[in-house]
Amino acid sequence: PATEREFTASANLNSGDIILSADGKAIVVTALDGVANTRIGRGSVAGVYEVTAVSSDTFSAGALVYLTSATQVAATSSGSGKILIGTAAYEKTDGQTVVKVDLNGTRTSVDDWS
């Protein structure tokens, strides 16, 4: 299906990990047992996913969401070790520990989820 992609793992990955594909799309690893380094895996490139976030960080609906690759924690800005994974599907307020991300979404796609 168009919502899934194959990838070759460059490290051992767990189910639910988010990686960046060769074509620049964020992929959520969907294999229940994860994917071993150098093995071919499949993952989702579309949908709304809950991503761990720092409690004090806030996201408005439609805001860009980055991911710190090493920790798998959402970030509010780009930088070293971070990848763009999509947009916040809903507002995330102070105190919440997850942000719901429209994977590979754009600012204009947010209306589909609100």
C-alpha positions in Angstrom: 0.0 0.0 0.0 1.0 3.6 -0.6 1.0 4.2 3.2 3.9 1.8 3.8 7.5 1.7 2.6 10.3 -0.8 2.8 13.6 0.3 4.2 17.0 -1.2 5.1 17.7 -0.7 8.8 21.0 1.1 9.6 20.7 0.0 13.3 18.6 -2.3 15.4 15.1 -0.8 15.5 12.2 -1.3 17.9 8.5 -1.4 16.9 7.3 2.2 17.0 10.7 3.8 16.3 10.6 6.6 13.8 13.4 6.9 11.2 14.0 8.9 8.1 13.8 7.0 4.8 16.2 7.6 1.8 13.5 9.7 0.1 13.1 12.0 3.2 9.9 10.6 4.5 9.5 9.7 8.2 8.7 6.0 8.7 7.2 4.4 11.9 8.6 0.9 12.3 5.6 -1.4 12.4 7.2 -4.9 12.8 6.1 -6.2 16.2 9.6 -7.6 16.9 11.4 -4.6 15.4 14.0 -4.8 12.6 17.6 -5.9 13.0 20.5 -3.9 11.6 21.0 -4.3 7.8 17.7 -6.2 7.5 14.8 -5.0 5.3 11.7 -3.8 7.2 8.4 -2.2 6.5 6.9 0.9 8.1 4.1 3.3 7.9 4.5 6.8 6.3 1.0 8.1 7.0 -1.4 8.4 9.8 -1.7 10.0 13.2 0.7 8.7 15.9 1.4 9.5 19.5 5.0 10.6 20.0 6.6 11.1 23.4 7.2 14.8 24.2 8.7 16.9 26.9 5.9 17.8 29.3 6.7 21.6 29.2 6.8 21.8 25.3 3.7 23.0 23.6 2.5 22.5 20.0 -0.4 24.3 18.3 -2.4 22.3 15.8 -0.5 22.4 12.5 2.9 23.2 14.1 5.9 21.4 12.6 7.1 18.5 14.8 10.7 17.4 14.8 12.1 14.2 16.4 15.4 13.9 18.3 16.5 10.6 16.6 18.6 9.3 19.5 15.9 9.7 22.2 12.7 9.3 20.0 11.3 12.5 21.7 9.4 15.2 19.8 11.0 18.6 19.5 9.7 22.0 18.7 12.6 23.1 16.5 15.1 21.7 14.0 18.7 21.1 14.8 21.5 18.6 15.0 20.3 15.0 15.3 16.6 16.0 14.6 14.4 15.1 11.7 11.1 16.6 10.6 8.4 14.0 11.1 5.1 15.9 10.3 2.7 18.3 12.0 0.8 18.3 15.3 -2.6 16.9 14.5 -4.0 18.5 17.7 -2.8 21.1 20.2 -0.4 19.8 22.9 -0.5 21.8 26.0 1.9 22.1 29.0 1.8 19.0 31.2 0.9 16.6 28.4 3.6 14.0 27.6 2.7 13.0 24.1 1.9 15.0 20.9 -0.3 13.5 18.2 1.6 13.8 15.0 0.2 13.7 11.4 3.1 11.7 10.1 4.7 13.5 7.0 1.8 15.9 7.2 2.0 19.5 6.1 0.5 22.6 7.5 -2.3 22.4 5.0 -3.2 18.8 5.9 -4.1 19.6 9.5 -7.7 20.4 8.7 -8.2 16.7 7.8 -7.7 15.8 11.5 -9.3 18.6 13.4 
